[in-house]
Amino acid sequence: MSSPKLLMLTLLPLCSMSCGRESGTDFRGKYVQAVEVLQVEMKHSPAWSLDISPDDREIAYAGSNISIWNLAQGRERIIDPSARGDVQTIKFSPDGRYLAYGGSAGVVTVAEVATGGHETSLEADMGMIRSVDWSTNGEMILASGDWGRVTVWDVSSEVIIGRFDGYKDYPSFRALFSPDGRLVYAGQGDGTIRAWDVGSGKEVWYVDAEGSVWEIALCENGKSLLSSHIDGSVILWDLRTKHEMQRMRLRGAWLRTGSVVGSMSITGDGERVVLPSSIGYIELWDIKTWSMLECFKAHPGETTIWETSISHDGKWFASSAEDGTIRIWRLH
């Protein structure tokens, strides 16, 4: 596999508040600005997933192989040159020492970042793995996948400590831990969002969102939850009351019916969310005021944006798409 090429763009501007223009990287926005493009060349697939390291120095990305890009050095390092199946999801551990990833092989692999050595492989028994997450203390890993299943492991012992099932005929596209690690939330393909208590195994929270749930993210330190849906809508939920607080539809979705909102990312202060679509657009929204700050064409054509990830300092984010690029954007 040839190494990715880093194309330095001279602060190429983006469009502001206009989803109808084929802007590419030809416009500058008030809140977002293009920085650079990593031309990623996977063997058999685009970079399905990416994640930014806790120190904001590296980007890990996954497809048919697993690689890390060091931003300061402008250099790629291959962690796994021949991953088992297409890898759909990847996540740094909270201390940045490990990567967890999984995909079509139905196995969660944990690899050491420094050496690339495989620490363990966890059999998930759920078909395709759709998402992985670490608890905040790094002591647990979860995976969600087909059959509506979410599995939780103790990292040190590699023992399954929880297995939670939604409606088995639909995938669980996204699952995550609550900030204290006591609960697991999952967005289901049957249109439901569920939460289970890891200790007791009991389902403790449930809403019917009336539309396949593509992505979920916690806000306000776990007081509210954002869900994105296959029709391009995004809903803000109050976790205490289960009430729908706000609802909107991705502006880029207006250009084509059924424009999926991809992997949304929330800034560390919980005030803004990055919302990608299946037609190459990205929107930046203010969560408190529920207003759109920016809308721009991030990737060319009707390119599906698979994943976004915001840096931990909140100053920039990255997006990966089926056009074979990872693009870096500065936030103002």
TORKOL-4160 file (C-alpha; in steps of 0.2 Angstrom, whole numbers, padded with zeros to 4 digits, m for minus):
332
<pt num="1" X="0000" Y="0000" Z="0000"/>
<pt num="2" X="0007" Y="0017" Z="m0005"/>
<pt num="3" X="0008" Y="0030" Z="0009"/>
<pt num="4" X="m0005" Y="0044" Z="0009"/>
<pt num="5" X="0000" Y="0061" Z="0002"/>
<pt num="6" X="m0002" Y="0076" Z="0013"/>
<pt num="7" X="m0008" Y="0091" Z="0002"/>
<pt num="8" X="m0006" Y="0107" Z="0011"/>
<pt num="9" X="m0019" Y="0119" Z="0007"/>
<pt num="10" X="m0016" Y="0138" Z="0010"/>
<pt num="11" X="m0031" Y="0140" Z="0022"/>
<pt num="12" X="m0043" Y="0137" Z="0008"/>
<pt num="13" X="m0060" Y="0145" Z="0013"/>
<pt num="14" X="m0077" Y="0137" Z="0014"/>
<pt num="15" X="m0095" Y="0143" Z="0010"/>
<pt num="16" X="m0106" Y="0150" Z="0024"/>
<pt num="17" X="m0124" Y="0146" Z="0026"/>
<pt num="18" X="m0127" Y="0139" Z="0009"/>
<pt num="19" X="m0130" Y="0121" Z="0006"/>
<pt num="20" X="m0134" Y="0123" Z="m0012"/>
<pt num="21" X="m0117" Y="0127" Z="m0019"/>
<pt num="22" X="m0104" Y="0115" Z="m0025"/>
<pt num="23" X="m0091" Y="0123" Z="m0014"/>
<pt num="24" X="m0078" Y="0110" Z="m0012"/>
<pt num="25" X="m0064" Y="0119" Z="m0003"/>
<pt num="26" X="m0067" Y="0135" Z="m0013"/>
<pt num="27" X="m0075" Y="0146" Z="0001"/>
<pt num="28" X="m0071" Y="0152" Z="0018"/>
<pt num="29" X="m0084" Y="0151" Z="0032"/>
<pt num="30" X="m0086" Y="0162" Z="0048"/>
<pt num="31" X="m0084" Y="0147" Z="0059"/>
<pt num="32" X="m0075" Y="0133" Z="0049"/>
<pt num="33" X="m0060" Y="0134" Z="0038"/>
<pt num="34" X="m0051" Y="0121" Z="0028"/>
<pt num="35" X="m0033" Y="0117" Z="0033"/>
<pt num="36" X="m0027" Y="0101" Z="0024"/>
<pt num="37" X="m0031" Y="0085" Z="0015"/>
<pt num="38" X="m0024" Y="0068" Z="0018"/>
<pt num="39" X="m0026" Y="0058" Z="0002"/>
<pt num="40" X="m0029" Y="0041" Z="0010"/>
<pt num="41" X="m0026" Y="0025" Z="m0001"/>
<pt num="42" X="m0034" Y="0010" Z="0007"/>
<pt num="43" X="m0032" Y="m0007" Z="m0002"/>
<pt num="44" X="m0050" Y="m0011" Z="m0005"/>
<pt num="45" X="m0060" Y="0002" Z="0004"/>
<pt num="46" X="m0061" Y="0021" Z="0010"/>
<pt num="47" X="m0057" Y="0025" Z="0028"/>
<pt num="48" X="m0074" Y="0020" Z="0035"/>
<pt num="49" X="m0069" Y="0027" Z="0052"/>
<pt num="50" X="m0057" Y="0038" Z="0061"/>
<pt num="51" X="m0053" Y="0045" Z="0078"/>
<pt num="52" X="m0042" Y="0058" Z="0085"/>
<pt num="53" X="m0029" Y="0054" Z="0099"/>
<pt num="54" X="m0032" Y="0061" Z="0116"/>
<pt num="55" X="m0017" Y="0072" Z="0114"/>
<pt num="56" X="m0023" Y="0078" Z="0097"/>
<pt num="57" X="m0007" Y="0073" Z="0089"/>
<pt num="58" X="m0013" Y="0059" Z="0079"/>
<pt num="59" X="m0027" Y="0053" Z="0068"/>
<pt num="60" X="m0031" Y="0034" Z="0067"/>
<pt num="61" X="m0041" Y="0028" Z="0052"/>
<pt num="62" X="m0048" Y="0011" Z="0047"/>
<pt num="63" X="m0054" Y="0002" Z="0032"/>
<pt num="64" X="m0046" Y="m0013" Z="0025"/>
<pt num="65" X="m0031" Y="m0008" Z="0035"/>
<pt num="66" X="m0027" Y="0002" Z="0051"/>
<pt num="67" X="m0016" Y="0017" Z="0050"/>
<pt num="68" X="m0011" Y="0032" Z="0061"/>
<pt num="69" X="m0006" Y="0049" Z="0054"/>
<pt num="70" X="0006" Y="0059" Z="0064"/>
<pt num="71" X="0000" Y="0077" Z="0061"/>
<pt num="72" X="0017" Y="0086" Z="0067"/>
<pt num="73" X="0028" Y="0074" Z="0057"/>
<pt num="74" X="0016" Y="0072" Z="0042"/>
<pt num="75" X="0019" Y="0054" Z="0042"/>
<pt num="76" X="0009" Y="0038" Z="0041"/>
<pt num="77" X="0012" Y="0023" Z="0052"/>
<pt num="78" X="0003" Y="0007" Z="0048"/>
<pt num="79" X="m0004" Y="m0002" Z="0063"/>
<pt num="80" X="m0012" Y="m0017" Z="0055"/>
<pt num="81" X="m0008" Y="m0019" Z="0036"/>
<pt num="82" X="m0021" Y="m0033" Z="0034"/>
<pt num="83" X="m0036" Y="m0031" Z="0046"/>
<pt num="84" X="m0049" Y="m0045" Z="0048"/>
<pt num="85" X="m0062" Y="m0039" Z="0036"/>
<pt num="86" X="m0067" Y="m0021" Z="0032"/>
<pt num="87" X="m0065" Y="m0012" Z="0048"/>
<pt num="88" X="m0080" Y="0000" Z="0052"/>
<pt num="89" X="m0076" Y="0008" Z="0068"/>
<pt num="90" X="m0060" Y="0013" Z="0078"/>
<pt num="91" X="m0057" Y="0021" Z="0094"/>
<pt num="92" X="m0042" Y="0027" Z="0105"/>
<pt num="93" X="m0042" Y="0022" Z="0123"/>
<pt num="94" X="m0044" Y="0037" Z="0135"/>
<pt num="95" X="m0025" Y="0036" Z="0139"/>
<pt num="96" X="m0021" Y="0035" Z="0120"/>
<pt num="97" X="m0010" Y="0019" Z="0123"/>
<pt num="98" X="m0022" Y="0007" Z="0113"/>
<pt num="99" X="m0034" Y="0006" Z="0099"/>
<pt num="100" X="m0050" Y="m0004" Z="0098"/>
<pt num="101" X="m0057" Y="m0008" Z="0081"/>
<pt num="102" X="m0069" Y="m0020" Z="0073"/>
<pt num="103" X="m0080" Y="m0023" Z="0057"/>
<pt num="104" X="m0086" Y="m0037" Z="0046"/>
<pt num="105" X="m0076" Y="m0050" Z="0054"/>
<pt num="106" X="m0086" Y="m0049" Z="0070"/>
<pt num="107" X="m0071" Y="m0047" Z="0081"/>
<pt num="108" X="m0065" Y="m0032" Z="0092"/>
<pt num="109" X="m0046" Y="m0031" Z="0091"/>
<pt num="110" X="m0036" Y="m0021" Z="0104"/>
<pt num="111" X="m0019" Y="m0015" Z="0098"/>
<pt num="112" X="m0005" Y="m0006" Z="0106"/>
<pt num="113" X="m0002" Y="0011" Z="0098"/>
<pt num="114" X="0017" Y="0012" Z="0101"/>
<pt num="115" X="0021" Y="m0004" Z="0094"/>
<pt num="116" X="0006" Y="m0010" Z="0083"/>
<pt num="117" X="0006" Y="m0026" Z="0093"/>
<pt num="118" X="m0011" Y="m0035" Z="0095"/>
<pt num="119" X="m0015" Y="m0036" Z="0114"/>
<pt num="120" X="m0031" Y="m0046" Z="0112"/>
<pt num="121" X="m0045" Y="m0051" Z="0100"/>
<pt num="122" X="m0063" Y="m0051" Z="0108"/>
<pt num="123" X="m0076" Y="m0062" Z="0099"/>
<pt num="124" X="m0092" Y="m0052" Z="0098"/>
<pt num="125" X="m0105" Y="m0064" Z="0092"/>
<pt num="126" X="m0115" Y="m0051" Z="0083"/>
<pt num="127" X="m0111" Y="m0052" Z="0065"/>
<pt num="128" X="m0104" Y="m0035" Z="0058"/>
<pt num="129" X="m0097" Y="m0023" Z="0072"/>
<pt num="130" X="m0104" Y="m0006" Z="0069"/>
<pt num="131" X="m0097" Y="0004" Z="0084"/>
<pt num="132" X="m0084" Y="0002" Z="0098"/>
<pt num="133" X="m0082" Y="0013" Z="0114"/>
<pt num="134" X="m0071" Y="0014" Z="0129"/>
<pt num="135" X="m0077" Y="0018" Z="0147"/>
<pt num="136" X="m0070" Y="0034" Z="0153"/>
<pt num="137" X="m0058" Y="0025" Z="0165"/>
<pt num="138" X="m0052" Y="0013" Z="0151"/>
<pt num="139" X="m0058" Y="m0002" Z="0161"/>
<pt num="140" X="m0072" Y="m0008" Z="0149"/>
<pt num="141" X="m0074" Y="m0009" Z="0130"/>
<pt num="142" X="m0091" Y="m0011" Z="0121"/>
<pt num="143" X="m0096" Y="m0016" Z="0104"/>
<pt num="144" X="m0113" Y="m0014" Z="0095"/>
<pt num="145" X="m0118" Y="m0023" Z="0079"/>
<pt num="146" X="m0130" Y="m0033" Z="0070"/>
<pt num="147" X="m0145" Y="m0042" Z="0078"/>
<pt num="148" X="m0147" Y="m0026" Z="0089"/>
<pt num="149" X="m0134" Y="m0032" Z="0101"/>
<pt num="150" X="m0122" Y="m0023" Z="0113"/>
<pt num="151" X="m0108" Y="m0032" Z="0122"/>
<pt num="152" X="m0097" Y="m0026" Z="0136"/>
<pt num="153" X="m0080" Y="m0033" Z="0141"/>
<pt num="154" X="m0069" Y="m0030" Z="0156"/>
<pt num="155" X="m0052" Y="m0025" Z="0147"/>
<pt num="156" X="m0040" Y="m0033" Z="0160"/>
<pt num="157" X="m0048" Y="m0050" Z="0161"/>
<pt num="158" X="m0056" Y="m0050" Z="0143"/>
<pt num="159" X="m0072" Y="m0057" Z="0151"/>
<pt num="160" X="m0089" Y="m0052" Z="0145"/>
<pt num="161" X="m0098" Y="m0043" Z="0159"/>
<pt num="162" X="m0114" Y="m0038" Z="0149"/>
<pt num="163" X="m0123" Y="m0043" Z="0134"/>
<pt num="164" X="m0139" Y="m0032" Z="0129"/>
<pt num="165" X="m0151" Y="m0036" Z="0115"/>
<pt num="166" X="m0163" Y="m0024" Z="0106"/>
<pt num="167" X="m0174" Y="m0030" Z="0092"/>
<pt num="168" X="m0164" Y="m0043" Z="0084"/>
<pt num="169" X="m0169" Y="m0040" Z="0066"/>
<pt num="170" X="m0161" Y="m0023" Z="0066"/>
<pt num="171" X="m0143" Y="m0018" Z="0069"/>
<pt num="172" X="m0137" Y="m0007" Z="0083"/>
<pt num="173" X="m0128" Y="0006" Z="0073"/>
<pt num="174" X="m0120" Y="0016" Z="0088"/>
<pt num="175" X="m0118" Y="0012" Z="0107"/>
<pt num="176" X="m0108" Y="0022" Z="0120"/>
<pt num="177" X="m0105" Y="0022" Z="0138"/>
<pt num="178" X="m0112" Y="0036" Z="0150"/>
<pt num="179" X="m0099" Y="0047" Z="0157"/>
<pt num="180" X="m0098" Y="0037" Z="0174"/>
<pt num="181" X="m0098" Y="0020" Z="0164"/>
<pt num="182" X="m0113" Y="0014" Z="0173"/>
<pt num="183" X="m0125" Y="0014" Z="0158"/>
<pt num="184" X="m0124" Y="0009" Z="0140"/>
<pt num="185" X="m0134" Y="0018" Z="0127"/>
<pt num="186" X="m0138" Y="0011" Z="0110"/>
<pt num="187" X="m0146" Y="0018" Z="0094"/>
<pt num="188" X="m0156" Y="0004" Z="0085"/>
<pt num="189" X="m0161" Y="0001" Z="0067"/>
<pt num="190" X="m0179" Y="m0002" Z="0073"/>
<pt num="191" X="m0180" Y="0017" Z="0078"/>
<pt num="192" X="m0178" Y="0014" Z="0096"/>
<pt num="193" X="m0165" Y="0021" Z="0108"/>
<pt num="194" X="m0161" Y="0010" Z="0123"/>
<pt num="195" X="m0150" Y="0011" Z="0139"/>
<pt num="196" X="m0145" Y="m0003" Z="0150"/>
<pt num="197" X="m0137" Y="m0004" Z="0167"/>
<pt num="198" X="m0121" Y="m0013" Z="0165"/>
<pt num="199" X="m0121" Y="m0019" Z="0183"/>
<pt num="200" X="m0139" Y="m0026" Z="0184"/>
<pt num="201" X="m0141" Y="m0030" Z="0165"/>
<pt num="202" X="m0158" Y="m0021" Z="0166"/>
<pt num="203" X="m0165" Y="m0010" Z="0153"/>
<pt num="204" X="m0167" Y="0007" Z="0161"/>
<pt num="205" X="m0171" Y="0019" Z="0147"/>
<pt num="206" X="m0181" Y="0018" Z="0131"/>
<pt num="207" X="m0189" Y="0029" Z="0118"/>
<pt num="208" X="m0196" Y="0026" Z="0101"/>
<pt num="209" X="m0188" Y="0039" Z="0089"/>
<pt num="210" X="m0199" Y="0033" Z="0074"/>
<pt num="211" X="m0185" Y="0031" Z="0062"/>
<pt num="212" X="m0170" Y="0021" Z="0060"/>
<pt num="213" X="m0157" Y="0028" Z="0072"/>
<pt num="214" X="m0140" Y="0030" Z="0064"/>
<pt num="215" X="m0130" Y="0039" Z="0077"/>
<pt num="216" X="m0131" Y="0045" Z="0095"/>
<pt num="217" X="m0121" Y="0056" Z="0106"/>
<pt num="218" X="m0122" Y="0062" Z="0124"/>
<pt num="219" X="m0123" Y="0081" Z="0128"/>
<pt num="220" X="m0121" Y="0091" Z="0144"/>
<pt num="221" X="m0111" Y="0078" Z="0153"/>
<pt num="222" X="m0125" Y="0065" Z="0150"/>
<pt num="223" X="m0140" Y="0076" Z="0154"/>
<pt num="224" X="m0146" Y="0075" Z="0136"/>
<pt num="225" X="m0144" Y="0065" Z="0120"/>
<pt num="226" X="m0143" Y="0069" Z="0102"/>
<pt num="227" X="m0149" Y="0056" Z="0089"/>
<pt num="228" X="m0147" Y="0056" Z="0070"/>
<pt num="229" X="m0159" Y="0047" Z="0059"/>
<pt num="230" X="m0158" Y="0039" Z="0041"/>
<pt num="231" X="m0170" Y="0052" Z="0035"/>
<pt num="232" X="m0158" Y="0066" Z="0039"/>
<pt num="233" X="m0167" Y="0072" Z="0055"/>
<pt num="234" X="m0158" Y="0076" Z="0072"/>
<pt num="235" X="m0167" Y="0075" Z="0089"/>
<pt num="236" X="m0162" Y="0082" Z="0106"/>
<pt num="237" X="m0169" Y="0071" Z="0120"/>
<pt num="238" X="m0170" Y="0075" Z="0139"/>
<pt num="239" X="m0163" Y="0060" Z="0147"/>
<pt num="240" X="m0173" Y="0063" Z="0163"/>
<pt num="241" X="m0190" Y="0066" Z="0156"/>
<pt num="242" X="m0187" Y="0056" Z="0139"/>
<pt num="243" X="m0195" Y="0071" Z="0131"/>
<pt num="244" X="m0190" Y="0077" Z="0114"/>
<pt num="245" X="m0183" Y="0094" Z="0117"/>
<pt num="246" X="m0178" Y="0100" Z="0099"/>
<pt num="247" X="m0179" Y="0092" Z="0081"/>
<pt num="248" X="m0172" Y="0098" Z="0065"/>
<pt num="249" X="m0168" Y="0091" Z="0048"/>
<pt num="250" X="m0150" Y="0092" Z="0041"/>
<pt num="251" X="m0151" Y="0106" Z="0028"/>
<pt num="252" X="m0140" Y="0095" Z="0016"/>
<pt num="253" X="m0154" Y="0082" Z="0017"/>
<pt num="254" X="m0166" Y="0094" Z="0008"/>
<pt num="255" X="m0156" Y="0091" Z="m0008"/>
<pt num="256" X="m0160" Y="0073" Z="m0008"/>
<pt num="257" X="m0173" Y="0062" Z="0001"/>
<pt num="258" X="m0166" Y="0050" Z="0014"/>
<pt num="259" X="m0149" Y="0059" Z="0016"/>
<pt num="260" X="m0141" Y="0050" Z="0031"/>
<pt num="261" X="m0133" Y="0060" Z="0045"/>
<pt num="262" X="m0116" Y="0052" Z="0047"/>
<pt num="263" X="m0106" Y="0051" Z="0063"/>
<pt num="264" X="m0109" Y="0067" Z="0072"/>
<pt num="265" X="m0097" Y="0074" Z="0084"/>
<pt num="266" X="m0099" Y="0086" Z="0099"/>
<pt num="267" X="m0086" Y="0099" Z="0105"/>
<pt num="268" X="m0079" Y="0096" Z="0122"/>
<pt num="269" X="m0089" Y="0110" Z="0130"/>
<pt num="270" X="m0105" Y="0102" Z="0123"/>
<pt num="271" X="m0110" Y="0118" Z="0114"/>
<pt num="272" X="m0108" Y="0114" Z="0096"/>
<pt num="273" X="m0111" Y="0098" Z="0085"/>
<pt num="274" X="m0103" Y="0093" Z="0068"/>
<pt num="275" X="m0116" Y="0085" Z="0057"/>
<pt num="276" X="m0110" Y="0076" Z="0041"/>
<pt num="277" X="m0122" Y="0069" Z="0028"/>
<pt num="278" X="m0122" Y="0056" Z="0014"/>
<pt num="279" X="m0121" Y="0069" Z="0000"/>
<pt num="280" X="m0104" Y="0077" Z="0005"/>
<pt num="281" X="m0111" Y="0092" Z="0016"/>
<pt num="282" X="m0106" Y="0096" Z="0034"/>
<pt num="283" X="m0116" Y="0107" Z="0046"/>
<pt num="284" X="m0110" Y="0115" Z="0062"/>
<pt num="285" X="m0124" Y="0118" Z="0074"/>
<pt num="286" X="m0125" Y="0128" Z="0091"/>
<pt num="287" X="m0134" Y="0115" Z="0103"/>
<pt num="288" X="m0140" Y="0128" Z="0116"/>
<pt num="289" X="m0148" Y="0140" Z="0103"/>
<pt num="290" X="m0152" Y="0126" Z="0091"/>
<pt num="291" X="m0146" Y="0136" Z="0076"/>
<pt num="292" X="m0136" Y="0132" Z="0061"/>
<pt num="293" X="m0119" Y="0141" Z="0062"/>
<pt num="294" X="m0112" Y="0134" Z="0046"/>
<pt num="295" X="m0116" Y="0123" Z="0031"/>
<pt num="296" X="m0103" Y="0119" Z="0018"/>
<pt num="297" X="m0099" Y="0106" Z="0004"/>
<pt num="298" X="m0084" Y="0097" Z="0013"/>
<pt num="299" X="m0082" Y="0082" Z="0000"/>
<pt num="300" X="m0085" Y="0083" Z="m0018"/>
<pt num="301" X="m0100" Y="0076" Z="m0027"/>
<pt num="302" X="m0113" Y="0066" Z="m0018"/>
<pt num="303" X="m0100" Y="0058" Z="m0007"/>
<pt num="304" X="m0105" Y="0049" Z="0009"/>
<pt num="305" X="m0095" Y="0056" Z="0024"/>
<pt num="306" X="m0093" Y="0041" Z="0035"/>
<pt num="307" X="m0085" Y="0049" Z="0050"/>
<pt num="308" X="m0081" Y="0065" Z="0059"/>
<pt num="309" X="m0070" Y="0067" Z="0075"/>
<pt num="310" X="m0067" Y="0083" Z="0085"/>
<pt num="311" X="m0050" Y="0087" Z="0093"/>
<pt num="312" X="m0050" Y="0087" Z="0112"/>
<pt num="313" X="m0045" Y="0105" Z="0113"/>
<pt num="314" X="m0060" Y="0109" Z="0102"/>
<pt num="315" X="m0050" Y="0119" Z="0089"/>
<pt num="316" X="m0052" Y="0107" Z="0074"/>
<pt num="317" X="m0060" Y="0092" Z="0067"/>
<pt num="318" X="m0057" Y="0079" Z="0054"/>
<pt num="319" X="m0069" Y="0070" Z="0041"/>
<pt num="320" X="m0067" Y="0054" Z="0031"/>
<pt num="321" X="m0077" Y="0050" Z="0016"/>
<pt num="322" X="m0079" Y="0038" Z="0002"/>
<pt num="323" X="m0069" Y="0050" Z="m0010"/>
<pt num="324" X="m0054" Y="0042" Z="m0002"/>
<pt num="325" X="m0049" Y="0058" Z="0008"/>
<pt num="326" X="m0048" Y="0063" Z="0026"/>
<pt num="327" X="m0050" Y="0082" Z="0028"/>
<pt num="328" X="m0045" Y="0093" Z="0042"/>
<pt num="329" X="m0055" Y="0108" Z="0047"/>
<pt num="330" X="m0052" Y="0123" Z="0059"/>
<pt num="331" X="m0065" Y="0128" Z="0070"/>
<pt num="332" X="m0067" Y="0147" Z="0076"/>
